[in-house]
């Protein structure tokens, strides 16, 4: 195949501050900083943040899912960093928690053994 995923990019108002938050959350590092576009490598991939003049109206149509060996502990750590818990859901044997980063972008954390 000719395509390789390079990054998942999030539109935001303040790329540097949001990238710093995600670098802390992922235990990663900022690998590119062009002021209007900042990329963070961590957790096996790259999240990037680009400045846009206005937030996307309505619900995000894409979000990132993460797995953790201890979902409860990881959710508590992310909340301590400034994430907001939106809800916890169960479907069959899969339980996940939906969180929002400081800009309100939603992401999920599930138990790694549940298929993430």
DSSP file (Angstrom, degrees, kcal/mol; ACC not computed):
  #  RESIDUE AA STRUCTURE BP1 BP2  ACC     N-H-->O    O-->H-N    N-H-->O    O-->H-N    TCO  KAPPA ALPHA  PHI   PSI    X-CA   Y-CA   Z-CA
    1    1 A X              0   0    0      0, 0.0     0, 0.0     0, 0.0     0, 0.0   0.000 360.0 360.0 360.0 145.3    0.0    0.0    0.0
    2    2 A X        +     0   0    0      2,-0.0     2,-0.3     0, 0.0     0, 0.0   0.641 360.0  81.2 -87.5 -16.4    1.2    3.5   -0.8
    3    3 A X        -     0   0    0      2,-0.0     2,-0.4     3,-0.0     0, 0.0  -0.711  49.6-178.5 -97.8 143.9   -0.3    5.4    2.2
    4    4 A X        -     0   0    0     -2,-0.3     2,-0.3     0, 0.0    -2,-0.0  -0.994  35.8-112.9-134.8 129.2    1.1    5.5    5.7
    5    5 A X        +     0   0    0     -2,-0.4     3,-0.1     1,-0.2    -2,-0.0  -0.451  34.2 179.0 -63.2 122.4   -0.7    7.4    8.5
    6    6 A X        -     0   0    0      1,-0.4     2,-0.3    -2,-0.3    -1,-0.2   0.839  57.3 -32.3 -93.7 -40.2    1.5   10.4    9.4
    7    7 A X        -     0   0    0     38,-0.1     2,-0.5     2,-0.0    -1,-0.4  -0.975  46.1-117.2-170.2 159.8   -0.6   12.0   12.1
    8    8 A X  E     -a   47   0A   0     38,-2.0    40,-2.5    -2,-0.3     2,-0.4  -0.975  39.8-152.3-105.3 124.5   -4.1   12.7   13.3
    9    9 A X  E     -a   48   0A   0     -2,-0.5     2,-0.5    38,-0.2    40,-0.2  -0.836   8.6-158.5-109.8 136.6   -4.5   16.5   13.3
   10   10 A X  E     -a   49   0A   0     38,-2.9    40,-2.4    -2,-0.4     2,-0.3  -0.938  15.6-134.6-112.8 127.8   -6.8   18.5   15.6
   11   11 A X  E     +a   50   0A   0     -2,-0.5     2,-0.3    38,-0.2    40,-0.2  -0.632  42.7 150.8 -76.4 137.8   -8.1   22.0   14.6
   12   12 A X  E     -a   51   0A   0     38,-2.5    40,-2.1    -2,-0.3     3,-0.3  -0.966  54.1-117.7-160.0 171.8   -7.7   24.4   17.6
   13   13 A X  S    S+     0   0    0     -2,-0.3     2,-0.4     1,-0.2    -1,-0.1   0.818 106.8  31.1 -86.4 -34.7   -7.2   28.0   18.6
   14   14 A X     >  +     0   0    0      1,-0.1     4,-2.1    36,-0.1     5,-0.3  -0.741  64.0 177.6-129.4  83.1   -4.0   27.6   20.5
   15   15 A X  H  > S+     0   0    0     -2,-0.4     4,-2.6    -3,-0.3     5,-0.2   0.861  78.4  53.1 -57.1 -41.1   -1.8   24.8   19.0
   16   16 A X  H  > S+     0   0    0     19,-0.4     4,-2.2     1,-0.2    -1,-0.2   0.938 111.7  42.8 -63.9 -47.0    1.2   25.3   21.3
   17   17 A X  H  > S+     0   0    0      2,-0.2     4,-1.9     1,-0.2    -1,-0.2   0.904 117.1  46.6 -69.2 -38.7   -0.7   25.1   24.6
   18   18 A X  H  X S+     0   0    0     -4,-2.1     4,-2.4     2,-0.2    -1,-0.2   0.895 111.9  51.4 -69.7 -38.3   -2.9   22.2   23.5
   19   19 A X  H  X S+     0   0    0     -4,-2.6     4,-2.5    -5,-0.3    -2,-0.2   0.890 108.3  52.3 -63.7 -39.1    0.2   20.3   22.1
   20   20 A X  H  X S+     0   0    0     -4,-2.2     4,-2.1    -5,-0.2    -1,-0.2   0.918 109.3  50.0 -62.5 -41.9    1.9   20.8   25.5
   21   21 A X  H  X S+     0   0    0     -4,-1.9     4,-2.6     1,-0.2    -2,-0.2   0.941 112.8  45.9 -61.3 -46.9   -1.1   19.3   27.3
   22   22 A X  H  X S+     0   0    0     -4,-2.4     4,-2.7     2,-0.2     6,-0.3   0.852 107.8  56.9 -67.0 -34.1   -1.1   16.3   25.0
   23   23 A X  H  X>S+     0   0    0     -4,-2.5     5,-2.2     2,-0.2     4,-0.9   0.927 111.5  44.0 -60.7 -43.1    2.6   15.9   25.3
   24   24 A X  H  <5S+     0   0    0     -4,-2.1     3,-0.4     3,-0.2    -2,-0.2   0.926 114.2  49.7 -64.5 -44.9    2.1   15.6   29.1
   25   25 A X  H  <5S+     0   0    0     -4,-2.6    -2,-0.2     1,-0.2    -1,-0.2   0.874 119.2  37.2 -62.9 -38.2   -0.9   13.3   28.7
   26   26 A X  H  <5S-     0   0    0     -4,-2.7    17,-0.5    -5,-0.2    -1,-0.2   0.524 104.4-122.2 -91.9  -6.5    0.9   11.0   26.3
   27   27 A X  T  <5S+     0   0    0     -4,-0.9    -3,-0.2    -3,-0.4    -4,-0.1   0.851  74.9 127.2  63.7  32.3    4.3   11.1   28.0
   28   28 A X      < -     0   0    0     -5,-2.2     2,-0.3    -6,-0.3    14,-0.2  -0.196  54.8-117.8-107.7-163.6    5.5   12.3   24.6
   29   29 A X  E     -B   41   0A   0     12,-2.2    12,-2.8    -2,-0.1     2,-0.5  -0.983  24.8-104.9-142.3 151.9    7.4   15.2   23.1
   30   30 A X  E     +B   40   0A   0     -2,-0.3    10,-0.3    10,-0.2     3,-0.1  -0.664  35.7 176.2 -75.2 123.4    6.8   18.1   20.7
   31   31 A X  E     +     0   0A   0      8,-2.4     2,-0.3    -2,-0.5     9,-0.2   0.517  65.9  25.5-110.0  -9.6    8.6   17.1   17.5
   32   32 A X  E     +B   39   0A   0      7,-1.2     7,-2.4     0, 0.0     2,-0.4  -0.949  57.8 179.9-153.2 134.8    7.6   20.1   15.3
   33   33 A X  E     +B   38   0A   0     -2,-0.3     5,-0.2     5,-0.2     3,-0.0  -0.855  17.9 154.5-141.3 103.1    6.6   23.6   16.3
   34   34 A X        -     0   0    0      3,-3.0     2,-2.7    -2,-0.4     4,-0.2   0.008  59.5-118.5-112.4  25.3    5.7   26.1   13.5
   35   35 A X  S    S+     0   0    0      1,-0.2   -19,-0.4     2,-0.2   -20,-0.2  -0.287 112.5  46.5  67.7 -53.2    3.5   28.2   15.8
   36   36 A X  S    S+     0   0    0     -2,-2.7    15,-2.8     1,-0.2     2,-0.3   0.522 122.0  37.4 -92.8  -6.5    0.4   27.5   13.7
   37   37 A X  E     + C   0  50A   0     13,-0.2    -3,-3.0     2,-0.0     2,-0.4  -0.943  68.1 174.8-146.4 120.7    1.1   23.8   13.5
   38   38 A X  E     -BC  33  49A   0     11,-2.4    11,-2.8    -2,-0.3     2,-0.4  -0.994  12.0-157.8-131.6 133.1    2.6   21.8   16.4
   39   39 A X  E     -BC  32  48A   0     -7,-2.4    -8,-2.4    -2,-0.4    -7,-1.2  -0.901   1.9-161.8-117.1 141.4    3.1   18.0   16.4
   40   40 A X  E     -BC  30  47A   0      7,-3.3     7,-2.4    -2,-0.4     2,-0.5  -0.978   5.3-155.9-120.9 128.6    3.5   15.7   19.4
   41   41 A X  E     +BC  29  46A   0    -12,-2.8   -12,-2.2    -2,-0.4     2,-0.3  -0.904  42.1 108.4-102.8 132.0    5.0   12.2   19.2
   42   42 A X  E >   + C   0  45A   0      3,-2.5     3,-1.3    -2,-0.5   -15,-0.1  -0.872  53.0  40.9 171.7 158.5    3.9    9.7   21.9
   43   43 A X  T 3  S-     0   0    0    -17,-0.5     3,-0.1    -2,-0.3   -16,-0.1   0.790 128.2 -56.3  58.5  30.6    1.8    6.6   22.6
   44   44 A X  T 3  S+     0   0    0      1,-0.2     2,-0.3     0, 0.0    -1,-0.3   0.611 122.3  47.9  83.8  11.7    2.9    5.0   19.3
   45   45 A X  E <  S- C   0  42A   0     -3,-1.3    -3,-2.5     2,-0.0     2,-0.4  -0.899  80.2 -93.7-161.1-171.1    1.8    7.8   17.0
   46   46 A X  E     - C   0  41A   0     -2,-0.3   -38,-2.0    -5,-0.2     2,-0.5  -0.985  22.4-170.5-124.9 128.2    1.7   11.5   16.2
   47   47 A X  E     -aC   8  40A   0     -7,-2.4    -7,-3.3    -2,-0.4     2,-0.3  -0.964  14.5-169.2-109.1 133.4   -1.0   14.0   17.2
   48   48 A X  E     -aC   9  39A   0    -40,-2.5   -38,-2.9    -2,-0.5     2,-0.4  -0.881  10.3-151.1-123.8 159.3   -0.7   17.4   15.6
   49   49 A X  E     -aC  10  38A   0    -11,-2.8   -11,-2.4    -2,-0.3     2,-0.4  -0.992  10.3-169.1-133.9 126.1   -2.6   20.6   16.3
   50   50 A X  E     -aC  11  37A   0    -40,-2.4   -38,-2.5    -2,-0.4     2,-0.3  -0.943  25.3-115.4-123.2 141.3   -3.2   23.4   13.7
   51   51 A X  E     +a   12   0A   0    -15,-2.8     2,-0.3    -2,-0.4   -38,-0.2  -0.505  34.6 178.6 -73.1 132.0   -4.5   26.8   14.3
   52   52 A X        -     0   0    0    -40,-2.1     3,-0.1    -2,-0.3     0, 0.0  -0.950  35.6-122.7-130.0 153.6   -7.9   27.6   12.8
   53   53 A X  S    S+     0   0    0     -2,-0.3     2,-0.3     1,-0.1   -40,-0.1   0.759  92.8  16.1 -70.1 -24.4   -9.9   30.9   13.0
   54   54 A X  S    S-     0   0    0    -42,-0.1    -1,-0.1     3,-0.0     3,-0.1  -0.996  85.1-101.7-148.0 148.3  -13.0   29.4   14.6
   55   55 A X        -     0   0    0     -2,-0.3     2,-0.3     1,-0.1   -43,-0.1  -0.297  46.9 -95.8 -67.1 155.6  -13.9   26.1   16.3
   56   56 A X        -     0   0    0    -45,-0.2    -1,-0.1     1,-0.1     2,-0.1  -0.568  44.3-123.4 -68.9 127.2  -15.7   23.4   14.4
   57   57 A X        +     0   0    0     -2,-0.3    -1,-0.1    -3,-0.1    -3,-0.0  -0.449  69.3   0.8 -72.9 147.6  -19.4   23.7   15.2
   58   58 A X  S    S-     0   0    0     -2,-0.1     2,-0.2     2,-0.0     3,-0.1  -0.242 110.6 -13.6  78.0-164.8  -21.2   20.7   16.6
   59   59 A X  S    S-     0   0    0      1,-0.1     2,-0.1     2,-0.0    -2,-0.0  -0.475  70.6-108.8 -77.0 139.4  -19.9   17.3   17.5
   60   60 A X        -     0   0    0     -2,-0.2    -1,-0.1     1,-0.1     3,-0.1  -0.444  20.6-149.8 -61.7 139.9  -16.5   16.2   16.3
   61   61 A X  S    S+     0   0    0     -2,-0.1     2,-0.3     1,-0.1    -1,-0.1   0.504  79.6  38.5 -92.3  -5.5  -16.9   13.5   13.6
   62   62 A X        +     0   0    0     44,-0.0     2,-0.3     2,-0.0    44,-0.2  -0.994  64.4 172.0-141.6 146.6  -13.6   11.8   14.5
   63   63 A X        -     0   0    0     -2,-0.3     2,-0.4    42,-0.1    44,-0.2  -0.951  31.2-108.7-147.5 168.5  -11.9   11.1   17.8
   64   64 A X  E     -d  107   0B   0     42,-0.6    44,-2.2    -2,-0.3     2,-0.4  -0.841  23.2-153.1-104.6 136.2   -8.9    9.2   19.1
   65   65 A X  E     -d  108   0B   0     -2,-0.4     2,-0.3    42,-0.2    44,-0.2  -0.908  12.5-170.3-107.3 135.1   -9.2    6.0   21.2
   66   66 A X  E     -d  109   0B   0     42,-2.8    44,-2.3    -2,-0.4     2,-0.3  -0.904  11.4-144.5-120.5 151.5   -6.5    5.0   23.6
   67   67 A X  E     -d  110   0B   0     -2,-0.3     2,-0.3    42,-0.2    44,-0.2  -0.881  16.5-175.5-111.0 149.1   -6.0    1.7   25.6
   68   68 A X  E     -d  111   0B   0     42,-2.4    44,-2.0    -2,-0.3     3,-0.5  -0.997  33.3-132.3-143.0 144.2   -4.6    1.5   29.1
   69   69 A X  S    S+     0   0    0     -2,-0.3     2,-0.4     1,-0.3    44,-0.1   0.855 110.8  28.2 -62.1 -34.7   -3.7   -1.4   31.3
   70   70 A X  S  > S-     0   0    0      1,-0.1     4,-2.5    40,-0.1    -1,-0.3  -0.807  72.1-177.2-129.6  89.2   -5.6    0.3   34.2
   71   71 A X  H  > S+     0   0    0     -3,-0.5     4,-2.8    -2,-0.4     5,-0.2   0.889  82.0  52.8 -54.5 -45.5   -8.4    2.5   32.7
   72   72 A X  H  > S+     0   0    0      1,-0.2     4,-2.1     2,-0.2    -1,-0.2   0.918 112.1  44.0 -60.5 -45.8   -9.5    3.9   36.0
   73   73 A X  H  > S+     0   0    0      2,-0.2     4,-2.2     1,-0.2    -1,-0.2   0.899 114.5  49.8 -66.7 -40.1   -6.0    5.0   37.1
   74   74 A X  H  X S+     0   0    0     -4,-2.5     4,-2.4     2,-0.2    -2,-0.2   0.902 109.8  50.6 -67.1 -40.3   -5.3    6.5   33.6
   75   75 A X  H  X S+     0   0    0     -4,-2.8     4,-2.3    -5,-0.2    -1,-0.2   0.918 110.5  50.0 -62.3 -43.1   -8.6    8.4   33.6
   76   76 A X  H  X S+     0   0    0     -4,-2.1     4,-2.1    -5,-0.2    -2,-0.2   0.901 110.5  50.2 -61.6 -41.0   -7.8    9.8   37.0
   77   77 A X  H  X S+     0   0    0     -4,-2.2     4,-1.3     2,-0.2    -2,-0.2   0.920 111.4  47.8 -63.6 -43.8   -4.4   10.9   35.8
   78   78 A X  H  X>S+     0   0    0     -4,-2.4     5,-2.6     1,-0.2     4,-0.7   0.873 110.3  51.6 -66.8 -37.5   -5.8   12.6   32.8
   79   79 A X  H ><5S+     0   0    0     -4,-2.3     3,-1.0     1,-0.2    -1,-0.2   0.902 106.6  54.4 -64.4 -40.3   -8.4   14.4   34.9
   80   80 A X  H 3<5S+     0   0    0     -4,-2.1    -1,-0.2     1,-0.3    -2,-0.2   0.818 106.1  53.4 -62.5 -29.9   -5.7   15.6   37.2
   81   81 A X  H 3<5S-     0   0    0     -4,-1.3    -1,-0.3    -5,-0.1    -2,-0.2   0.648 135.3 -86.1 -78.1 -15.6   -3.9   17.1   34.1
   82   82 A X  T <<5S+     0   0    0     -3,-1.0    -3,-0.2    -4,-0.7    -2,-0.1   0.450  81.2 136.9 125.0   2.2   -7.1   19.0   33.1
   83   83 A X      < -     0   0    0     -5,-2.6     2,-0.4    -6,-0.1    -1,-0.3  -0.376  45.2-135.8 -72.1 160.1   -9.2   16.6   31.1
   84   84 A X  E     -E  100   0B   0     16,-2.3    16,-2.1    -2,-0.1     2,-0.4  -0.975  13.6-125.6-119.5 130.9  -13.0   16.5   31.8
   85   85 A X  E     +E   99   0B   0     -2,-0.4    14,-0.3    14,-0.2     3,-0.1  -0.629  25.7 179.1 -77.0 128.5  -14.9   13.2   32.1
   86   86 A X  E     -     0   0B   0     12,-3.2     2,-0.3    -2,-0.4    13,-0.2   0.776  58.2 -52.5 -97.0 -36.1  -17.8   13.1   29.7
   87   87 A X  E     -E   98   0B   0     11,-1.5    11,-3.5     2,-0.0     2,-0.4  -0.913  40.2-116.5 170.8 164.0  -19.1    9.6   30.5
   88   88 A X  E     -E   97   0B   0     -2,-0.3     2,-0.3     9,-0.3     9,-0.2  -0.977  31.2-173.6-122.6 137.9  -18.4    5.9   30.9
   89   89 A X  E     -E   96   0B   0      7,-2.9     7,-2.4    -2,-0.4     2,-0.4  -0.924  12.0-157.3-132.4 152.3  -20.0    3.3   28.7
   90   90 A X  E     +E   95   0B   0     -2,-0.3     2,-0.4     5,-0.2     5,-0.2  -0.999  10.9 174.9-131.8 135.7  -20.1   -0.5   28.5
   91   91 A X  E >  S-E   94   0B   0      3,-2.8     3,-2.0    -2,-0.4     2,-0.2  -0.923  70.2 -46.2-138.3 110.5  -20.9   -2.6   25.5
   92   92 A X  T 3  S-     0   0    0     -2,-0.4     0, 0.0     1,-0.3     0, 0.0  -0.499 124.6 -21.9  62.4-127.7  -20.5   -6.3   26.0
   93   93 A X  T 3  S+     0   0    0     -2,-0.2     2,-0.5    -3,-0.1    -1,-0.3   0.316 118.5  99.4 -96.0   9.3  -17.2   -6.8   27.8
   94   94 A X  E <   +E   91   0B   0     -3,-2.0    -3,-2.8    21,-0.1     2,-0.4  -0.855  47.3 179.4 -99.7 124.1  -15.8   -3.4   26.6
   95   95 A X  E     +E   90   0B   0     -2,-0.5    16,-0.9    -5,-0.2     2,-0.3  -0.984   7.1 171.8-120.0 134.6  -15.9   -0.5   29.0
   96   96 A X  E     -EF  89 110B   0     -7,-2.4    -7,-2.9    -2,-0.4     2,-0.5  -0.974  24.6-138.4-140.9 155.7  -14.5    2.9   28.0
   97   97 A X  E     -EF  88 109B   0     12,-2.6    12,-2.1    -2,-0.3     2,-0.5  -0.955  14.5-143.9-115.1 131.5  -14.5    6.4   29.4
   98   98 A X  E     +EF  87 108B   0    -11,-3.5   -12,-3.2    -2,-0.5   -11,-1.5  -0.826  25.7 177.8 -94.1 129.4  -15.0    9.4   27.2
   99   99 A X  E     -EF  85 107B   0      8,-3.3     8,-2.4    -2,-0.5     2,-0.4  -0.832  21.6-139.2-124.9 163.5  -12.9   12.5   28.1
  100  100 A X  E     -EF  84 106B   0    -16,-2.1   -16,-2.3    -2,-0.3     6,-0.2  -0.992  17.2-135.2-123.9 135.4  -12.5   16.0   26.7
  101  101 A X    >   -     0   0    0      4,-2.6     3,-2.5    -2,-0.4   -17,-0.1  -0.184  46.5 -81.3 -75.2 178.2   -9.1   17.7   26.5
  102  102 A X  T 3  S+     0   0    0      1,-0.3    -1,-0.1     2,-0.1   -84,-0.0   0.713 134.2  50.6 -58.4 -19.8   -8.8   21.4   27.6
  103  103 A X  T 3  S-     0   0    0      2,-0.1    -1,-0.3   -85,-0.1     3,-0.1   0.456 122.4-105.4 -93.5  -1.7  -10.2   22.5   24.2
  104  104 A X    <   +     0   0    0     -3,-2.5     2,-0.3     1,-0.3    -2,-0.1   0.473  68.8 149.2  92.9   2.4  -13.2   20.2   24.5
  105  105 A X        -     0   0    0     -5,-0.1    -4,-2.6     1,-0.1    -1,-0.3  -0.565  42.7-131.6 -71.6 128.0  -11.9   17.6   21.9
  106  106 A X  E     + F   0 100B   0     -2,-0.3   -42,-0.6    -6,-0.2     2,-0.3  -0.557  32.3 165.7 -86.8 145.4  -13.3   14.2   22.9
  107  107 A X  E     -dF  64  99B   0     -8,-2.4    -8,-3.3    -2,-0.2     2,-0.3  -0.964  24.1-129.0-150.0 161.5  -11.2   11.0   23.2
  108  108 A X  E     -dF  65  98B   0    -44,-2.2   -42,-2.8    -2,-0.3     2,-0.4  -0.859   8.9-162.0-120.2 149.6  -11.7    7.6   24.8
  109  109 A X  E     +dF  66  97B   0    -12,-2.1   -12,-2.6    -2,-0.3     2,-0.3  -0.995  18.7 168.8-128.8 125.3   -9.8    5.4   27.1
  110  110 A X  E     -dF  67  96B   0    -44,-2.3   -42,-2.4    -2,-0.4     2,-0.3  -0.811  45.2 -82.8-125.9 169.6  -10.5    1.7   27.4
  111  111 A X  E > > -d   68   0B   0    -16,-0.9     3,-1.5    -2,-0.3     5,-1.2  -0.564  36.0-134.0 -69.5 133.9   -8.8   -1.3   29.0
  112  112 A X  G > 5S+     0   0    0    -44,-2.0     3,-1.6     1,-0.3    -1,-0.1   0.880 105.7  57.0 -56.8 -39.3   -6.1   -2.6   26.7
  113  113 A X  G 3 5S+     0   0    0    -45,-0.3    -1,-0.3     1,-0.3   -44,-0.1   0.638  95.6  67.4 -69.9 -12.4   -7.2   -6.2   27.3
  114  114 A X  G < 5S-     0   0    0     -3,-1.5    -1,-0.3   -19,-0.1    -2,-0.2   0.432 124.4 -95.4 -86.9   0.8  -10.7   -5.2   26.0
  115  115 A X  T < 5       0   0    0     -3,-1.6    -3,-0.2    -4,-0.2    -2,-0.1   0.495 360.0 360.0  98.0   2.9   -9.5   -4.6   22.5
  116  116 A X      <       0   0    0     -5,-1.2    -1,-0.2   -48,-0.1    -6,-0.1   0.440 360.0 360.0  44.8 360.0   -9.1   -0.9   22.9
